[in-house]
Amino acid sequence: MVDSDSFKQKQNTGTRIFIKSGLQTRFWEDDWLICGELKDKIIRSLNKLEKEKTLASYYIDKTWQRHGATTLLPDAIWAQINNTILSHDKNRIAWKFTSDGVLSTASAYNLTHTDITAFVETNFTWIWKLPILPKKKLFV
């Protein structure tokens, strides 16, 4: 039997947000990029106002604004951010463990009986930046 806290944690890990408007998604606090929460990627702490800023507050005239604390983010993360385009539609939540993004009883059951770390999305782009010969990168 799986306790409810464990299932809630797996459920949160199993969902992903398709960002549309960015009005409900917090830039620093929400897990909206593959790399995770952005607050974990900077050295200094954020004040309350910064923590509450939404994606839409950094996306002005269809351009991401790199001002204030956002200058502390590495260029690799900014590349991911710049690839995100906001629109006027509402955000959509989908289930990671089915091809159609819809939660099914079978996928939820399998999730409770499987190690969640096997499904966590990983960005392996760092492999191609290693200072080794290209043919050896294929074996990493």
C-alpha positions in Angstrom: 0.0 0.0 0.0 1.4 3.5 -0.9 0.8 6.3 1.6 -1.0 9.4 0.3 2.1 11.7 0.7 4.2 9.4 -1.4 1.6 9.2 -4.1 1.1 13.1 -4.1 4.8 13.5 -4.6 4.8 11.0 -7.5 1.7 12.7 -8.9 3.4 16.1 -8.9 6.5 14.6 -10.5 4.3 12.9 -13.1 2.7 16.1 -14.3 4.1 18.7 -16.6 2.8 22.1 -17.5 2.5 23.3 -21.1 3.1 27.0 -20.6 0.8 29.2 -22.7 0.1 32.6 -21.1 2.6 32.5 -18.2 0.2 34.4 -16.0 -0.2 31.7 -13.5 3.3 30.3 -13.5 5.9 31.8 -11.2 9.3 32.4 -12.9 11.5 31.4 -10.0 9.3 29.1 -7.8 7.6 26.8 -10.3 9.1 23.9 -12.1 8.4 25.0 -15.7 11.8 24.2 -17.4 13.5 20.9 -17.9 16.3 22.0 -15.6 13.9 22.4 -12.6 13.1 25.4 -10.4 15.2 28.5 -11.3 15.6 29.6 -7.7 17.9 26.6 -7.2 20.2 27.8 -10.1 21.3 31.1 -8.5 23.5 31.8 -5.6 21.7 34.6 -3.8 18.3 34.4 -2.2 15.3 36.1 -3.7 13.0 38.7 -2.0 9.3 38.1 -1.7 8.5 40.3 -4.8 10.9 38.4 -7.0 9.6 35.1 -5.9 6.1 36.0 -6.9 6.9 37.3 -10.4 5.2 35.3 -13.1 6.6 34.3 -16.5 4.5 37.0 -18.1 6.3 39.7 -16.1 9.6 38.8 -17.7 8.1 38.3 -21.2 7.4 41.8 -22.7 6.6 42.5 -26.3 7.3 38.8 -27.2 10.8 39.0 -25.8 12.3 37.6 -22.6 13.8 40.4 -20.5 17.1 39.8 -18.8 17.0 42.3 -16.0 17.6 42.2 -12.3 18.1 38.8 -10.8 17.6 37.1 -14.1 21.2 38.1 -15.1 22.4 35.6 -12.5 21.2 32.7 -14.6 23.7 30.8 -16.8 23.5 31.2 -20.6 22.5 27.5 -21.0 19.3 28.2 -19.0 18.7 31.4 -20.9 18.8 29.3 -24.1 16.0 27.2 -22.7 14.0 30.2 -21.6 14.4 31.9 -25.0 12.9 28.8 -26.7 9.7 29.3 -24.7 7.1 31.3 -26.4 4.1 32.6 -24.5 0.6 33.1 -26.0 -2.8 34.2 -24.7 -4.1 30.7 -24.1 -4.4 29.1 -20.6 -1.7 26.7 -19.4 -2.4 23.0 -19.8 -1.3 20.3 -17.4 -0.5 16.9 -18.9 0.5 13.5 -17.5 4.1 12.6 -18.4 3.7 8.8 -18.3 1.2 8.4 -21.1 1.7 9.3 -24.8 -1.5 11.3 -25.0 -0.8 13.2 -21.7 -4.0 11.9 -20.0 -3.9 10.2 -16.6 -5.0 6.6 -16.8 -5.6 4.2 -14.0 -3.0 1.8 -15.4 -0.3 4.5 -15.5 -1.1 5.7 -12.0 -0.9 2.1 -10.7 2.4 1.5 -12.5 3.7 4.7 -11.0 3.0 3.6 -7.5 4.9 0.4 -8.0 7.9 1.8 -9.9 10.9 3.9 -8.9 10.1 7.4 -9.9 13.7 8.3 -10.6 13.6 6.1 -13.7 11.1 8.5 -15.3 12.6 11.9 -14.4 13.3 14.0 -17.5 17.1 14.6 -18.0 18.8 17.1 -20.2 21.9 15.4 -21.6 23.2 18.4 -23.6 26.1 18.8 -21.3 27.6 15.6 -22.9 28.2 17.4 -26.2 30.1 20.2 -24.4 32.7 17.9 -22.8 36.3 18.6 -23.8 36.8 15.2 -25.4 37.0 13.8 -28.9 33.6 13.6 -30.7 33.8 9.8 -31.2 34.3 9.3 -27.5 31.2 11.4 -26.7 29.1 8.7 -28.2 30.2 6.3 -25.6 29.4 8.6 -22.7 
